[in-house]
């Protein structure tokens, strides 16, 4: 389940970074290191990125409506969603002054995932 939660964390992190890059490009500015300004000055994301976000929320809702998952499937999806929750906690607790690098983070996550079976 830890690997599934890690996959969820990476998926939510990548999706959030995609939105940040899209907003920065629409403003014609470099990608900011921290969070978007809360005063409403950030540009909206591109329609493509918006629909990627909507599809990710709708793919879960529709899956819940049309399928009956076994208990193991529900546990796996809960772990995946838990990874997204961990990401939101990290965003609030970790200082945002430094630029983040998705591939460096993904590489670290892959290294951690390789170590998990040894535990």
Secondary structure, DSSP 8 states (H G I E B T S, - for coil): -HHHHHHHHHHHHHHHHHHHHHHHHHHTS---SS---TTS-S----HHHHHHHHHHHHHHHHHHHH----HHHHHHHHHHHHHHHHHHHHHHHS--SS---HHHHHHHHHHHHHHHTT-
